[in-house]
Amino acid sequence: MKKKIVSTIGILGLCTSLALPVFAADTVNRETHHEYSISGFISHSELQKSLKQIEKSSNGVVEVEVVGQSHKGLDIYTAKVGTGDKVILIQSEIHGNEKTGTVAILNLLKNLSTNSKEAKKIREEVTLVFMPMMNPDASEGDKRRNSMTWDEVVKNFPQLASAKPSWNYLDRGISQSYDYGKNPGFDVNRDFNPNLNYVPTAQDFPGASDKPGWFITPESQTSRDVYKALKAEYGNVDVFVDLHHQGMYYVDGTSDEVTLSLSAQFVPDPNTPKGAKYAQFADNYNYDFSRQLNVAAYKELQSYGNSKFTNISLYSQGLDLPGTALGSYALNGSGTVLFEVRGQTQMMGQKEKGQLVKSVERGLEAIIKGVADGSVEKLNPEDYEKIPLTSSRPS
């Protein structure tokens, strides 16, 4: 059941340290597991406070709801603005060491809730639903994965007692400066399934990267439930954008470090022989629209001339990742866009935070405005193929 943020603020403030003592300590310390500071990014308590303030100052324009809880009981929020028929869902921090998207979302919420002529026009045409910091356990622990064990999954899904742990579960070794041997967890962005009503069965485990996920984590379940509710209310989620970070890469054919990579492709087109296994989704899949959305973001960032804002590339193409939110939602009819800004926290902390956040904001603004006024549908989807690829080495 959904609940308003005002009904949870006081309760969480009083109870978190009692109910979750280990996690509460982790939250207070903002442990980084590396040498870089992340103090300039948003903590869960700061997100909660910011959303409450934005909702109050918007005088009803922004509606904030608690739509679920993380494995450790931290609230997961949506912030909704606009009343239009076109629906855009934007999600951040499915990986907790990828933090710029949450800052960008809060900035956009403030701008979209104003009384400016442009903001009002966008709100008339579009319904925007933001899901900032959708994996708060990982965010507070400054790590990629959530904080759930396989034994806890089996407790929730007894039918999996004979199954091997899923391939996206890590319970040993150091990964991205975090000791998962001491604190196991799942990569939530491999826990999605194109069948939004899928129920986990033992025969589908351990799975693989090119196979669907299972909705075994509460974080992926919450994202799915928000997505399904929007489809039920509006008929479709027209656009889904997932905000991420990546490693250090270069714009292909140059020595320019990539500021932001984009992508429209996460599963093969069901209308092609390669994507035939997804044939049941063929009528919903709209690759051209996804490409147009990406072109809108690319053209906007290229308009800033000779600057790092123009160092934009295409993320790896030819992927088959139905277990990602992007892959699952693309098959269910959404135009999809991946944002991958350079450097995760273990690589650079909050270095270049301002510029990276602004790149995300500008790209998102172009998509939102293009959807609102219909101009995105006039873009040539083939221009997507002209965007330079990402390279691991400078030229």
C-alpha positions as CSV (number, residue, x, y, z in Angstrom):
1,M,0.0,0.0,0.0
2,K,1.3,3.5,-0.8
3,K,1.6,6.0,1.9
4,K,2.4,9.7,1.9
5,I,5.8,10.8,3.0
6,V,4.4,13.0,5.8
7,S,3.2,9.8,7.5
8,T,6.6,8.2,7.6
9,I,9.1,10.9,8.4
10,G,8.7,11.0,12.2
11,I,8.4,7.2,12.5
12,L,11.6,6.6,10.7
13,G,13.4,9.3,12.6
14,L,12.5,7.7,15.9
15,C,12.7,4.0,15.0
16,T,15.5,3.3,12.5
17,S,18.3,3.2,15.1
18,L,16.3,0.8,17.2
19,A,15.1,-1.6,14.5
20,L,18.2,-1.7,12.4
21,P,21.2,-1.0,14.7
22,V,23.9,-2.3,12.3
23,F,22.6,-0.4,9.3
24,A,21.9,2.7,11.3
25,A,25.6,2.9,12.2
26,D,26.5,2.4,8.6
27,T,24.2,5.2,7.6
28,V,25.7,7.7,10.1
29,N,29.2,6.9,9.1
30,R,28.5,7.0,5.3
31,E,31.3,4.4,5.0
32,T,33.0,4.6,1.7
33,H,35.3,1.5,1.7
34,H,37.8,3.6,-0.3
35,E,39.9,6.8,-0.1
36,Y,37.4,9.1,-1.8
37,S,34.9,11.4,-0.1
38,I,31.2,11.1,-0.9
39,S,30.0,13.6,1.6
40,G,28.7,15.9,-1.2
41,F,26.2,13.3,-2.4
42,I,22.7,12.7,-0.9
43,S,22.2,10.3,2.0
44,H,18.9,8.6,2.5
45,S,17.9,10.9,5.4
46,E,18.8,13.9,3.3
47,L,16.8,12.6,0.4
48,Q,13.8,12.1,2.7
49,K,14.1,15.7,3.9
50,S,14.6,17.1,0.4
51,L,11.5,15.4,-1.0
52,K,9.4,16.6,1.9
53,Q,10.6,20.2,1.4
54,I,10.0,20.0,-2.4
55,E,6.5,18.6,-1.9
56,K,5.7,21.3,0.6
57,S,7.1,24.2,-1.4
58,S,5.4,23.0,-4.6
59,N,1.9,23.6,-3.1
60,G,0.6,20.3,-4.4
61,V,2.4,20.3,-7.8
62,V,4.8,17.5,-6.6
63,E,3.3,14.4,-4.9
64,V,5.7,12.3,-3.0
65,E,4.8,8.7,-1.9
66,V,6.5,5.9,-0.1
67,V,6.0,3.0,-2.5
68,G,8.1,0.2,-0.9
69,Q,10.9,-0.6,1.5
70,S,14.4,-1.9,0.9
71,H,15.5,-5.2,2.4
72,K,16.7,-3.4,5.5
73,G,13.5,-1.4,5.8
74,L,14.5,2.0,4.3
75,D,11.7,3.7,2.4
76,I,11.7,3.8,-1.4
77,Y,10.0,6.9,-2.8
78,T,8.4,8.2,-6.0
79,A,7.9,11.9,-6.7
80,K,5.2,12.6,-9.3
81,V,4.8,15.9,-11.2
82,G,2.6,16.7,-14.1
83,T,-0.9,15.6,-15.3
84,G,-0.3,14.8,-19.0
85,D,-1.1,11.6,-20.8
86,K,2.6,10.9,-21.7
87,V,4.3,9.1,-18.9
88,I,8.0,9.2,-18.1
89,L,9.6,7.1,-15.4
90,I,13.1,8.0,-14.3
91,Q,15.1,5.9,-11.8
92,S,18.4,6.4,-10.0
93,E,20.8,4.5,-7.8
94,I,19.9,1.0,-8.5
95,H,23.6,0.7,-7.8
96,G,24.5,2.5,-4.6
97,N,27.9,3.7,-5.8
98,E,26.3,5.5,-8.8
99,K,25.0,8.7,-7.1
100,T,24.8,11.6,-9.5
101,G,21.4,10.7,-10.8
102,T,19.7,11.3,-7.5
103,V,21.1,14.8,-7.3
104,A,20.0,15.5,-10.8
105,I,16.5,14.2,-10.1
106,L,16.1,16.6,-7.1
107,N,17.3,19.5,-9.1
108,L,14.8,18.7,-11.9
109,L,11.9,18.3,-9.4
110,K,12.6,21.8,-8.1
111,N,12.6,23.3,-11.6
112,L,9.5,21.4,-12.8
113,S,7.5,22.5,-9.8
114,T,7.9,26.2,-10.5
115,N,5.3,28.6,-12.0
116,S,7.4,29.2,-15.1
117,K,5.6,29.1,-18.4
118,E,7.8,26.3,-19.6
119,A,7.3,24.2,-16.4
120,K,3.6,24.6,-16.6
121,K,3.5,23.5,-20.3
122,I,5.5,20.4,-19.6
123,R,3.3,19.5,-16.7
124,E,0.2,19.8,-18.9
125,E,1.7,17.4,-21.5
126,V,3.6,14.9,-19.4
127,T,3.3,12.9,-16.1
128,L,6.8,12.5,-14.7
129,V,7.5,9.9,-12.0
130,F,10.9,10.0,-10.4
131,M,12.2,7.1,-8.3
132,P,15.4,8.5,-6.7
133,M,17.7,6.2,-4.8
134,M,15.7,3.1,-5.4
135,N,18.3,0.9,-3.8
136,P,18.9,2.8,-0.5
137,D,20.7,-0.1,1.3
138,A,23.3,0.0,-1.4
139,S,23.4,3.8,-1.4
140,E,24.0,4.0,2.3
141,G,26.7,1.3,2.2
142,D,28.3,3.0,-0.9
143,K,28.3,-0.3,-2.8
144,R,26.8,-1.8,-6.0
145,R,24.6,-4.5,-4.5
146,N,21.8,-4.6,-2.0
147,S,22.1,-6.2,1.5
148,M,20.2,-9.5,1.1
149,T,21.4,-13.0,1.6
150,W,20.4,-16.1,-0.4
151,D,19.0,-17.7,2.8
152,E,16.7,-14.7,3.1
153,V,15.5,-15.1,-0.4
154,V,14.7,-18.8,0.3
155,K,12.8,-17.8,3.4
156,N,10.6,-15.5,1.3
157,F,10.3,-18.0,-1.6
158,P,10.3,-21.5,-0.1
159,Q,9.9,-23.1,-3.5
160,L,13.6,-22.1,-4.1
161,A,15.0,-24.3,-1.4
162,S,16.5,-26.7,-3.9
163,A,17.8,-24.0,-6.2
164,K,21.3,-22.8,-6.6
165,P,21.8,-19.1,-5.7
166,S,21.2,-16.8,-8.6
167,W,24.2,-15.8,-10.7
168,N,23.9,-12.1,-9.7
169,Y,24.4,-13.0,-6.0
170,L,27.9,-12.3,-4.5
171,D,28.9,-13.7,-1.1
172,R,32.7,-13.8,-1.4
173,G,35.7,-11.6,-2.1
174,I,36.2,-7.9,-2.7
175,S,34.3,-6.2,-5.5
176,Q,34.6,-2.5,-6.2
177,S,36.3,-1.9,-2.9
178,Y,33.5,-3.6,-0.9
179,D,33.8,-6.9,1.0
180,Y,30.8,-9.0,-0.1
181,G,32.2,-12.0,1.8
182,K,31.2,-10.2,5.0
183,N,28.1,-8.6,3.6
184,P,26.5,-10.5,0.7
185,G,24.1,-9.0,-1.8
186,F,22.4,-9.1,-5.2
187,D,22.9,-6.9,-8.2
188,V,19.3,-5.6,-8.3
189,N,19.7,-4.5,-11.9
190,R,19.8,-8.2,-13.0
191,D,16.6,-9.1,-11.1
192,F,14.0,-8.0,-13.6
193,N,11.8,-10.1,-15.9
194,P,9.9,-9.1,-19.1
195,N,7.0,-11.1,-17.6
196,L,5.9,-8.5,-15.0
197,N,3.8,-11.2,-13.3
198,Y,6.6,-13.7,-13.1
199,V,6.7,-15.9,-9.9
200,P,10.1,-17.4,-9.1
201,T,10.6,-21.1,-9.8
202,A,13.6,-23.3,-8.9
203,Q,14.1,-24.4,-12.5
204,D,15.0,-20.8,-13.5
205,F,18.1,-20.7,-11.2
206,P,20.9,-19.9,-11.2
207,G,20.2,-18.2,-14.5
208,A,22.7,-16.1,-16.5
209,S,23.3,-12.6,-17.8
210,D,21.4,-13.2,-21.0
211,K,18.4,-14.7,-19.3
212,P,15.6,-12.9,-17.4
213,G,15.7,-12.2,-13.7
214,W,13.2,-13.2,-11.0
215,F,11.9,-10.3,-8.9
216,I,13.4,-11.8,-5.7
217,T,14.7,-8.5,-4.3
218,P,12.3,-6.0,-2.7
219,E,14.0,-3.2,-4.6
220,S,13.2,-4.7,-8.1
221,Q,9.7,-5.7,-6.9
222,T,9.1,-2.0,-5.9
223,S,10.3,-0.7,-9.3
224,R,8.1,-3.3,-11.1
225,D,5.1,-2.5,-9.0
226,V,5.4,1.2,-9.8
227,Y,5.8,0.4,-13.5
228,K,2.8,-1.9,-13.5
229,A,0.6,0.6,-11.6
230,L,1.5,3.3,-14.2
231,K,0.7,1.0,-17.1
232,A,-2.7,0.1,-15.4
233,E,-3.5,3.8,-14.9
234,Y,-2.2,5.3,-18.2
235,G,-2.1,2.4,-20.6
236,N,1.7,2.6,-21.1
237,V,4.9,4.0,-19.6
238,D,6.0,5.9,-22.7
239,V,9.6,6.5,-21.5
240,F,11.9,4.8,-19.0
241,V,15.3,6.3,-18.1
242,D,17.8,4.5,-15.9
243,L,20.6,6.7,-14.4
244,H,24.0,4.9,-13.9
245,H,27.8,5.3,-13.7
246,Q,30.4,3.4,-15.6
247,G,34.2,3.1,-15.6
248,M,36.7,5.4,-17.3
249,Y,36.3,5.3,-21.1
250,Y,37.1,7.3,-24.2
251,V,35.1,8.6,-27.1
252,D,36.0,6.2,-29.9
253,G,38.6,7.5,-32.3
254,T,39.7,10.3,-29.9
255,S,41.6,10.8,-26.6
256,D,38.6,12.5,-25.0
257,E,37.4,11.0,-21.8
258,V,33.8,10.1,-21.9
259,T,31.6,12.3,-19.8
260,L,28.3,10.4,-20.5
261,S,27.4,7.3,-22.4
262,L,23.9,6.7,-23.8
263,S,22.1,3.6,-25.1
264,A,18.7,2.6,-26.5
265,Q,19.5,-1.1,-26.9
266,F,19.4,-3.8,-24.2
267,V,17.8,-6.8,-25.9
268,P,17.7,-7.7,-29.6
269,D,14.7,-6.5,-31.5
270,P,11.9,-9.1,-31.2
271,N,11.0,-8.4,-34.8
272,T,14.4,-9.7,-36.0
273,P,15.7,-13.3,-36.2
274,K,18.2,-12.6,-33.4
275,G,15.4,-11.5,-31.1
276,A,12.9,-14.2,-32.0
277,K,12.9,-15.6,-28.5
278,Y,11.1,-12.4,-27.5
279,A,8.5,-12.6,-30.2
280,Q,5.6,-12.3,-27.7
281,F,6.7,-8.7,-27.1
282,A,7.2,-7.8,-30.7
283,D,4.1,-5.6,-30.9
284,N,5.2,-3.5,-27.9
285,Y,8.8,-3.0,-28.7
286,N,9.7,0.4,-30.3
287,Y,13.4,0.6,-30.9
288,D,13.1,3.7,-33.2
289,F,11.4,5.7,-30.4
290,S,14.2,4.6,-28.0
291,R,16.7,5.8,-30.5
292,Q,14.9,9.1,-31.0
293,L,15.0,9.7,-27.2
294,N,18.7,9.1,-27.1
295,V,19.3,11.3,-30.1
296,A,17.4,14.1,-28.3
297,A,19.8,13.9,-25.3
298,Y,22.9,13.6,-27.5
299,K,22.0,16.6,-29.7
300,E,21.3,18.7,-26.6
301,L,24.7,17.9,-25.0
302,Q,26.5,18.4,-28.3
303,S,25.1,22.0,-28.5
304,Y,27.5,23.1,-25.8
305,G,30.4,23.4,-28.2
306,N,33.9,22.6,-27.3
307,S,33.5,21.3,-23.7
308,K,33.3,18.1,-21.8
309,F,29.5,18.2,-22.3
310,T,30.2,17.1,-25.9
311,N,32.2,14.0,-24.9
312,I,29.2,11.7,-25.3
313,S,29.4,8.2,-26.7
314,L,27.2,5.1,-27.1
315,Y,27.4,2.4,-24.5
316,S,28.1,-1.2,-25.6
317,Q,25.7,-2.2,-28.3
318,G,24.4,-5.7,-29.3
319,L,23.4,-6.5,-25.7
320,D,20.9,-9.2,-24.6
321,L,20.1,-8.3,-21.0
322,P,16.4,-9.1,-20.3
323,G,17.2,-9.2,-16.5
324,T,17.8,-5.4,-16.5
325,A,15.1,-2.9,-15.8
326,L,15.8,-1.3,-19.2
327,G,15.6,-4.6,-21.1
328,S,12.4,-5.7,-19.3
329,Y,10.6,-2.4,-19.7
330,A,11.7,-2.0,-23.3
331,L,10.0,-5.3,-24.1
332,N,6.9,-4.0,-22.3
333,G,6.5,-1.0,-24.6
334,S,8.7,1.8,-23.1
335,G,11.1,3.9,-25.0
336,T,14.3,3.4,-23.0
337,V,17.4,5.4,-22.3
338,L,20.5,4.5,-20.4
339,F,22.7,7.2,-18.9
340,E,26.2,6.2,-17.8
341,V,28.3,9.0,-16.4
342,R,32.1,8.5,-15.9
343,G,33.5,7.1,-12.7
344,Q,31.9,5.3,-9.8
345,T,32.6,6.4,-6.2
346,Q,35.4,4.0,-5.7
347,M,37.2,5.5,-8.7
348,M,36.7,9.2,-8.0
349,G,34.3,9.8,-5.2
350,Q,32.6,13.1,-5.7
351,K,35.2,14.5,-8.1
352,E,33.6,16.3,-11.0
353,K,30.2,15.9,-9.4
354,G,28.9,19.3,-10.5
355,Q,29.7,18.7,-14.2
356,L,28.5,15.1,-14.2
357,V,25.2,16.1,-12.5
358,K,24.7,18.9,-15.0
359,S,25.3,16.5,-17.9
360,V,22.5,14.3,-16.6
361,E,20.2,17.2,-16.0
362,R,20.7,18.6,-19.5
363,G,20.2,15.2,-21.2
364,L,17.0,14.5,-19.2
365,E,15.7,18.0,-19.8
366,A,16.0,17.5,-23.6
367,I,14.1,14.2,-23.4
368,I,11.4,15.6,-21.2
369,K,10.9,18.7,-23.4
370,G,11.1,16.6,-26.6
371,V,8.4,14.3,-25.3
372,A,6.2,17.1,-24.0
373,D,6.2,19.1,-27.3
374,G,6.4,16.1,-29.6
375,S,9.6,17.2,-31.2
376,V,11.4,14.0,-30.2
377,E,9.2,12.1,-32.7
378,K,10.4,14.2,-35.5
379,L,14.1,13.2,-35.0
380,N,15.7,10.7,-37.3
381,P,16.3,7.5,-35.4
382,E,19.1,6.6,-37.8
383,D,21.1,9.5,-36.3
384,Y,21.6,7.3,-33.3
385,E,23.9,5.1,-35.4
386,K,26.1,8.2,-35.9
387,I,26.9,8.7,-32.2
388,P,30.5,7.5,-31.6
389,L,31.0,4.3,-29.7
390,T,32.7,4.0,-26.3
391,S,36.3,2.8,-26.3
392,S,38.4,1.4,-23.5
393,R,41.6,3.1,-24.9
394,P,42.4,6.5,-26.3
395,S,43.3,6.9,-29.9
